[in-house]
Structures are given as C-alpha cells and as structure tokens.
C-alpha cells in the first residue's frame, strides 16, 4: 500500500517532503508535521480502517481487494483542531473521510466530548446537517475523530468590503453574489434552529464563522450549508424562575444571539473582526422561522414564540439582545454593542413582515 502525505493550501496541494518534518504545525503547541502525519498514519491503519472500508463499499468500490493508496492531507489548522482528510483508493474508486486532530489534553477532551454530542444530536434531532462520528482514538498523545467528509463544501468568510468569499480550493476561491451569500446565512440560521431544544432552551454553542464552523457548497445556482463541529450544547441562561414565561425568554435569548452572532466574522477568517451587513439579519430571521417550523412543536407553542418575539420594539430587542448575549472577548463585545441599535431595527422589520405587522 502506498502512503501519500499532502498539505492543502490556497495555492494548491503541496506534497509533503522530509525537510518539512521538523516544521511546527500552526497553533499546534509544538506539534511538528512529522509527528502529525505519523499519528495520522497509525490511526488510518488501525481504528479508522473499518470505517474507511464501509465508506468504500458505499461508494461502489471493491474494498475486499485492499487499499492501493492511502492519502493523508493536512487540510487546515485552528485554535483547537487540525483537520485532515483521509482518502483510501481501492479498485474501482476511492473513499474520503475527515479526521479532526487534537494536539493538547484540553483539545483532546473537547474532541471526545464532540464525538458524543454529534452522535446524540444526529439521533435526537436530524442527522443531515452534521457529520457522523465514525471512530475516536488517541495515538501518542494526539486524539483523532473520524467523521464524514462533506465533498464540495468549503469555508466562507467576509472579505472586508461586505462581500463573502468561498474558500474553494478545488475550483478556486471566489466572491459570491449577494443572493448566494444571504442564502448561506439563512441556511446556517436554519441549521442552528433545527438543533434547538425548545423545552430547555438548549442549543449548539459556542460557534463562530471565523473558526470555519460552517461550510458551504455553491454550484449550478444551488446553495447547501453544513455545520462541521459541535463544541458544546446547552442553554446560555436559566429562566426557570420566570415560570410560564421561561420558554419564551429562552427562545428570546437563543434568537437574539443567533441573529447577531451569525453576522460576526473575521476578514478572510483570521483578520479584523467584522459584521456582515444588516440584510443578513433578515436572512437569519427567515432561517430561524423555517427551523422552528421543523422542530415538531404544536402550532400554539410555535406561534406563541413568534408572537412574543414580534411584540418587541427595535429598542427593546436591542436591549434584550445586549443583555442576553454570550460572554465574549472585549473586542467582540464592543463591536456587537455598537451594532445592536441598527440590528434591532433590522430584526424587528423582518419579524414584522412575517407576522404581517
């Protein structure tokens, strides 16, 4: 079996060379590429192999003949994880999966927790928007989580001028037209709402566009979005003492955080903090409403939530959103605080259209 090591980059695929072995992986706390790839190879040959064979069978390959080539590609590096792709080439085709790699004890603990969260949320709500965890293991101090690979999906980020760029390393990075960009944000809001637990106010979080949590496929006039990581799940605040209003206040907290934070990004993912335009607020409201309809709530409860949200004036929404926001770094907090008055107007207008005001 041939083992091929590669590194993805905006300039295209780089073939791994021995002299790169001592180079430190970005954000890897001293992790080198040699240690990274050695651990990946051990995982791929061991715990990952059964899942890779199942994926090959589903793709119409002939896995019983064995793997002709195993391609390990470092895809990107983040503050917590260092995702790679694992491609097995069999007779008649190939199968590709994703491997999230954690290099520190704290990140490894979060990665193991994430494996459980992904499995639980897919089972309790819907499996279609999250990757399926296939295998988890630790090798020489590194942790590995094998998941589905969303083929054709890529990161997207604000470019600093109010536009969205899709990091398509296959067909080339490109700026999206406004309609496609708004559809991405609408679908992201829909996905987060699909995993909202109305009875407890729990939701997926924290999440951040700058971390590449969402990926999108834009092709042939069609847009599709997926969420590729779940770092936590729970309610931001406990409203139990509010009695009958508890459910509606939980929905208000979820809704205001969703519509505001979905606009938050960094230029090209790593630069200056920025907010997408206020038109994204309307897209987020539309995604939330559609997601709420898919939760299986009875009509009275669903309409009660929407009527409660629509009862707030722009100023009240701004005050509520500012007060119910997630804890965040000072630079994010300052940006969001300055944006809330205008955001409240945009959200109230979008809610008004839905409620017929």
N, C-alpha and C positions, 0 to 999 in steps of 0.2 A: 504494500500500500504506500502510495506517495503522500507525503505530508507537505503541504504548501502553506507558508506563512505570508500574510499580506497586511498592509496598513492602509486604511481608507483616508483620502484627503480631498479637499476641494479641487485639487489639480489632477485628481485621478488616483488609481490604485498604485501603491508603492510596493514593490517586492521586498520582503524582509532580507536584510543582509547581516552577516555575523557581526559586523562592526556596530550595528545598531543595538546589539545585545546589552551593552552597558548603559545605554541612554535611559534616563529616568522617564517613566510614564507621567504625563501631565496630571497633577493632582493625585498622584499615586502614593504619596507619603514614603518615597524612597523606592517604590516598586520599579524594577527595570523591565525592559521589553523581553529580555531572555527569561526572567522568572515568570512574567505574564504568559508568554507563549508556552513555556514548559508546563505550567499548571493547566492551561487550556488543553494541551495535547493529552495530558494524563486524564483529565475529565472526559475529553471526547472519546478516548479509547475505552473508558470504563463506564461510569454511571450514565453518560449521555448516549451510549451506543444503542441500547434498546429503543429509545425514543426516535433516534435517527433512522433506524430500520423501519419503524412504524410509519414515519413520515415518508420514507422512500416507497413503501408499499402503497400508501395513499396516493402518491404521485405517479403510480404506474410503473415504477422501476422493478428490477429483479434483485432485491436485497440479499436473497439467499446465495447469490454468486459472490458476495463480498464487496467491500468498498475498494474501488480503483484508486480514488484520490480523496483526501481529506483536506479541505481548505479552511484554514483558521485566519480570520480577518479582524483586526482591531478596527472597530467602526468609529468610536469617539471616546472621549474621556470627560467625566463630570466630577462634581464635588463629592459624590458618593460612590457611583458605579463607573465601570469601564466596559461598556457593552462591546461584544464581539459577535460576529456571525460564524456559524459552523455549517459548512456545506459538504455533504457526502455525495460523491459522484459514483453512481452504480451503473451496471449495464442497463442501457435504455433510458437514462436520465439522471436527475440529481434531486436531492432534498436539502432544504436550507432551514436552519433554526437559529434562534437568537440565544446568546449566552450573556447574562449580566454577571459581571465580576466585581467582587468587593475585596478591597485590599487591607482594610483595617478592621479590628474587632467590632467597633461600633457599626460600621457599614455592613459587616457580615451579619450581625444580629438583625439589622433592619431588613436585609435581603431575605433572611429566613422568615421573618415576620411577613414580608411581602408575598412570599410563596403561599402562605396560608390565607392572606387577605384575597389574593387573586382567585384562589380556588373557591373560597366562601362566597365572594361577591358574584362570581360567574354562576354559582349554583342558586343563590338566593334571588338574584335579580334577572340577569340575562348574560349569556356568555359572549355575545357577538362583538362587543367593543373593547374587550380586554384580552391580553394574551393568556393562553393556557399554560400554567406551570407544568413542566414535564419531568424535571428532576432537580434535586438540590443536593449539593455535596461540598465538602471542604477538602482542599488539597494543599498541603504545605503552607498553611496559614492564609490561603485565599479561599473565598467562598464563591460558588458558581450556581446560578439558577438558569436552567434551560427552559426556554419558552418558545411560543410560536414566533415565526418571522413574518411580519406584515410586508409582503412583497409589493414594491412600488410606492410605499409610503415613506415620507421624508419629513424632517423638521421644517418649521416655518418660523420666520421672525420678522419683526418690524425693521425697516431699513433706515430709519431716522428721518424720513420725509413723509411718513404717514402711509407708506405702501408696505406690502407684505412680500417677502422673498421666500421662495420654496427652495430648500437646500437639496435639490435633485442631483445627486452625484452621478446618476445614470445618464440622464438626458441633458444635464447642465442646469446650474442654478438659474432661476428666472423670477421676474417680478410678476405677481398675479394681478389680474384685473380686479377692480373693486368688488364686482359681483361674486367672484370666486372667493375672495378674501372674506367677505361678510358671511358667505355660506360656511366657511371653515369655522368661524367663531360661533355661528348658530349651532352647528353640529357639536362643537365642543361643549357648549352650554347644555345641549340636549343630553349628551352622554353623562355629564356630571349629575344631571337631574334624574336620569334613569337609575342611578345608584343611590338616590336619596331615600332615606328611611323616614317616612312622614310621621310614624308613631313616636320616634325618639328624637328626631331632628338630626340624626347622624348622616354624615356624608363623607366622601373621599376628600382627604386633605392631610397635609398641605400639598399644593400643586403650583406649578409656575411655568409659564410659557418659556421663560428664559432658560429653564433647565431641559427643554425639549421633551416635556412630559407628553405632549400631544404630537401626533404625526398626521400628515395628510397626503392623499393621492389625488392629483388633479390631472385628468386625462380625458380627451374626447368630450369636453364640455361637462364632465361629471366630477363631483367632489365627494370624497369619502374621508372620514376622520376616525382615528383610533386613539385611545389612551394607553400608553405602554408601561406605565408604572403606577403603583399604589403604595405610597409611603406610610399612609395611616388612614384610619377610618374612625369617625366619632362625631359627637356634637360639640360645637365650639363653646356653647354655654348651656347651663342647666336652667330651664324655665319652669321646673316642677311647681314652684311656689305660686306661679301665675294662674294655677287652676285651669279653668276651661280655655283660657287664652294661651296656654302653654304651646299647643300645637301650632297656632298661628304665629306666635312670636318666634318659634324655632324656624318656621318657614321664612319669616322676615329676615332672620339672621343669615340663613342659607342663601336666600335670594339676593340680598344686598351685597354679600361677599362675592357671590358668583358674578353678578353683572358688572361689578367694579374690577375685581381682580382678573377677570378674563381679558381686560384691556391692558394689563400690566406685562411688560416685556423689557428686554434689553436690546439695543441696536445690534443686529446680527448675532443675538444670543449672548454676547459677552460684554458689550459696550455700555453706553449710558442708559440709565433707566428711562423708559418712555411709556406713554399710554397711547394705545390705539385710539382712533377718533371716536367721537361721541356716537357716531352712527353704529358702532359696534354694540353699544348699549341696547339699541333696538333689536339687533340680531340676537343678543343674549336673552332678552325677554322672550322673543319668539321661541328660542330653543328651550327655555325653561317651561313655557306653557305647553309645548308639544311633549316634553319629557314627563310633565305632571300628568298629562292625559294617559301616558303609557304605564303609569305606576299601579293601575288597578284600583285606585281609590273610588269610593262611591261618589256619585255626582254631587251630592250635597256637600261633602267634605272638600272636594276639589274646587267647586265653585266658591265655597266659603273662604278658602285660602286666597283665591284670585280676587274676590271682592274686598277682602281685608287689605291686600297689598294695594289695590287700586284706590282705597279710601285715603291714602296718604297724599298730602300735597308735596310738591317738589322739595320744599324746605324741610318738611317732616321726614321725607325719605333720606335727605342728605344728613340730617341729624341722627336718624336711626342708623344709617349705614356707617357713619363715622364712629358711633358708639359701639356698634356690634362687630366691628372689623377684627380680623385675626391680628394677633400680635405680630409685628414685623419690624425689620430694621428701620432706623431713623430716616434714611433716605427714601425708602418706600413710603413710610408713614407721611412724610412731608408732601410727597408727590400726590398721594391719594387724598390727603386733607384739602389741598388746593383744588383738586378736581371735583370734589363732591357736590358743590353747588350746581355746576353745569351738568354733572352726571345725573343728579336728582331730577332736573328738568327733562332730560332725555328719557330716563326710565319712566317717569310719570306720563310723558306723552305716549310712549309705547304701550303702557298699561291702559291708558285712556282709549287708544284705538281698539284694543282687544275687548274692553268692557263696553264700548260704544258710547263713552262719555264725549 
